[in-house]
Every structure is written in C-alpha cells, then in structure tokens.
Amino acid sequence: MGKRLCIYASDVELITGRSNRQSLEILRKIKLEKGKETHQVISYCEFAEYMGLKPEAVLKTINKVPLVLEEE
C-alpha cells in the first residue's frame, strides 16, 4: 500500500485537536492562500508549511507511522 500525500479534515482534526468544522476552515484558508480550486487537494507539505510543522511528522501521522521523539 502506498503512502498518502494529501490532507483531509480528519487528519487536521487528529494533528491539531480542532473540530471538523474548524479543520475544514483551515483547509479552505490554505486553498485560498495557495490559489487552489475547490476540487484540488492540499498536500502534507502545504499543510505543514501553513501550520509551522515538520513535514516528516505530518506525513508519518497521516500514514499512521509511529513518531520517534528526537533527543536534543
């Protein structure tokens, strides 16, 4: 099974802890900012950039890969 690269409202809920409605609004704002049409999807990289997160962490989360905490 391949890796999923696009973000859905349920992923935004999981990552941010926000409601479905708030998650849909975040995706709408990203599409508006990126100049995307309503039928186009948001990539995990676009979402990570908008939210200030590491793309690798977002990709692992949406593909249900365990995150390993980095030691400083």
C-alpha positions in Angstrom: 0.0 0.0 0.0 1.4 3.4 -1.0 1.8 6.4 1.2 -1.0 9.0 1.3 0.2 12.5 0.4 -2.9 14.6 0.7 -4.5 16.0 3.8 -8.2 15.7 4.8 -10.2 17.4 7.5 -10.0 14.2 9.7 -6.2 14.5 9.5 -6.3 18.1 10.6 -8.5 17.1 13.5 -6.0 14.4 14.6 -3.0 16.7 14.3 -4.4 19.9 15.8 -7.2 18.6 18.1 -9.7 21.0 16.4 -13.2 20.3 15.5 -14.3 19.1 12.0 -15.7 22.5 11.1 -12.5 24.3 12.2 -10.4 21.8 10.3 -12.4 22.4 7.1 -11.9 26.1 7.6 -8.1 25.6 7.9 -8.1 23.6 4.6 -10.2 26.3 3.0 -7.8 29.0 4.1 -4.8 27.0 2.7 -6.5 26.6 -0.6 -7.3 30.3 -0.8 -3.7 31.2 0.1 -2.3 28.8 -2.5 -4.7 29.8 -5.2 -6.2 26.3 -5.5 -9.6 25.5 -6.8 -12.2 23.7 -4.6 -11.6 20.3 -6.3 -7.9 20.4 -5.7 -6.3 18.7 -2.7 -3.8 20.0 -0.1 -0.5 18.2 0.2 1.0 17.3 3.6 3.9 19.7 2.8 1.5 22.6 2.1 -0.3 21.9 5.4 2.9 21.6 7.4 4.2 24.9 6.0 0.9 26.7 6.8 0.8 25.3 10.4 4.6 25.6 11.0 5.1 21.9 11.5 7.8 19.5 10.2 6.6 17.8 7.0 8.1 14.5 8.1 5.9 14.5 11.3 2.8 15.3 9.3 3.5 12.5 6.7 4.1 9.9 9.4 0.9 10.9 11.3 -1.4 10.7 8.3 0.1 7.4 7.3 -0.1 6.1 10.8 3.6 5.6 11.3 4.8 5.9 14.9 6.7 9.1 15.7 10.0 8.7 17.4 10.8 11.6 19.7 14.1 13.4 19.0 16.5 13.9 21.8 18.2 17.3 22.0 
